[in-house]
Amino acid sequence: MPLKILADFSAEQEWVLEPGDMLYLPPQYAHDGIAEGECMTCSIGFRAPAYRELAGHFLAWLSETVEDNEELGGRYADAGERAATRPAQLPAGMAKAVAERLKALQWNSQMVSEFLGSHLSEPKPGVEFAEIADMPLRRYATLATRHGVVLAPASIALYDRSNFFLNGQAYEPPAELMPWLKQLADNRQLSAHDVAACAELPDLMETFHHWTLEGWLQLGPRL
């Protein structure tokens, strides 16, 4: 079934793309692409999430933090409530009690940032990483300082002021480690020189080793 969103479309500008060319269309710009001659084309869409959608994911993420909230501990109890005379009527006291407890669900901008980092770095459904059965840490450290490390093609790395996010997992690394992780996220790699320079930082090599075994990180090309 042809996709026609606009009933009346009139082109204002036109481009003919040559092999290897790419045309970027900003949001809210309509377009109509026509293949001229034998060719292969590829369209990649970037969908901005609706706030309603983000709200649903955020509340689901927030519910996972309830275990750390003492005010939301325990279970609902109706001690002192009178026996119901109408078995199907929802007790007003129950709604009031639950509403009071739910007021304890509070959040701030840092929590929202942590949610966004975890949510936006979550791999898409169906993505699989090539795990490594085993590689001794000492052997891995030697190879990493010799060849550097690169993020696996499917890995998504993000960061905010104090957290580093990789494939849906949030980390709060030491301050001295954060600049290197930011560089890894921005450049998607650390050279052998970079890895050697920060190799002595606490837990760095163990963390890289773990990510590599998971398939999230790879050793650099062996030149």
N, C-alpha and C positions, 0 to 999 in steps of 0.2 A: 504494500500500500504506500503510495508516494507521500512524502512528508511535506506538507504545505502549511506553514504556520500563518503566513500573511496572505490574505485574500487578494491584496493589490500590492504588487512589488514592482518598483521601477528603479533600475540601477542608476546610480549617480556617478560611479567610477568603475573602471574596468582594468584588469591586469591579465596578462598572459604569462604564465609561469613556465620557465624553462626547467629542464631536468635538474633536480637538486634545490630548486627554489622553495621558499616557504612563505606563505602569506598569513600574517597574524591579524585576526579580527577581534577588536575590543568588544567587551560586553555590550549588549543591546544593539549591535550592528547586524542587520540582516544581510544575507548573501545567497547567491545562487551559482553553484559551480557547475561548469560544463567541461567534460573531457573532450579535447580536440585531438582526434587521431588515436592510435593505439598507445595506451599508457597505463600506468598504475598510479593511483593517488591514495593518500592516507590522510584522514582527518582525525585530529586529536582534540577532544573537548575538555575544558576545565569548568566544572560545575561548582558554583559558589553555594555552600549549604545554606538552607533557610534557617532563620533564628529559631523557629519552632522545632526543627530537626536537631539543632545544636542543644536546645533546652532539654529535649528528651534524652539525648546521650549524656548530657551533664548530670541530670538527675539520677540516671542509672549509675554513673561514675560516683556521684556523691553518696549513693546508698551503700557503696562499698566501704566508705569511711565511717559508717555508723558504729562499727565495732569499737572505734576509738573514742566515741562520744558517750561519756558516763550518763548524761541526762537521758539518753535514748536506750540505756541498758535495761535489762529485765523484760518482762512481758506484761501485757495488759491484764489487769485484775479488776473484778467488780465487787470487791468486798464492801459491804455496807449498802449495796443496791437492793431495793425492794424487789420482791418476786414479780415477774412480769404478769400482767393480767391479759395482755394481748401478745401472743407468742410471736407474731410477725412484725411487731412495731420495733423500730430501731431505737434503743434507749438514748435519750438526749444526753444523759450523763456520759455515755460512752463517746459520743462525738466530741463533747467538751474535753474529756480527758485526753483523747488522742490529739486534738487540736493543740492542747497545751504542750504536749510532748514534742509535736512536730515543730513548734516554735524554736526548738533547740537546733534545728537545721540551719546553720548560718554559714556563709561563705564570704570570702574576700577576693580581691583581684589576683592575689598570688595563687589561690586555689583554682581560680578560673584559668590562669596561665598554665598551671600544672595539668589541668584537664585538657586544654587545647593541645599542649605538647604531646601528651599521651595519645589523644584521639587522632590527631592529624598525622602522627607517625605510625599509626597502626597499619600493618601491611594489608593490602586488599585481599578479599577472600580468594582462595585458590593459590596464593603465592606460597611457594615452597623453597626452603633454603637447603643447600647441599651441606649437610653436617659432616664433620670429620670425626671418624671413629675415635682416634686418639693421636695425640702428639705430645711428647713430654714438654713440660714448660721450659726447661733449659734449652732444648733443641729449638723450640719456637722462638725464644728470646734471641737466639743467635741469628735465625733467619729474618726475624723482624727488623733487627738493627742492621742487617745487611741489605735487605730489599725494600724496607718500608711496608706500609699497610694501606689497603684501599677498602672502601666500603663495597660490599657486594652490590651488584646492580639493582637488586630489589630492596635493599635496605633504605630506610628513611630516617635521617638524623636531624634533629632540631634542638634548639636550646633557648632558654630565657636567662634571666639575670643569675639564677642560682641553680638551675636544673639542666640536665642533659637528657634528651629523649632519643631512644633508639628502638624502632620497631614496636612502639606501644609501651615500652618500659621506661619508667622515670628514674633517674639517678641524681643524687645530690653529691657531686664529687668534691674533693678538697679544693680550696681556692687555687692552689698552685697547679692543679691538674686541669682546671677549667679552660685556660687559654688553648691548650693543646687539643682538647675535645672540640672546642669551637672551630679551630682550624680544620680538624678532621671533618666536621659537619659542612663547613663552607666549601672546602676544596675537594671533599670526598676522598681525601688521601693524606697520608703523612709520609714524607720521604724518609729514606734510610737515615739521613742526617738528623731529621726531626725526631725520629724514634730513638736514636742513640742519645740525643740531647735530653730527652725526658725519661729515659729508661730507668733511672734511679728513683723516680717519684714513687711514693708508696702505692702499692696495689695496681699500678698502671699496667705492667706486663701481665699480671694475672687476669686483669679485666680484659685486655686485648686477646689474651689466650682463650678466655671463656667465650668471647664473641666470635672468635675464629672457629672454635669447635662447633658453635651453633650455626655457623655458615653466614653470619651477619657481616663478618669482616674477612678479608682475604689478604694473603701476603702479596706484596708488590711483584711486578714482573721481574723475572730472574734474568737480568741483562748480562 
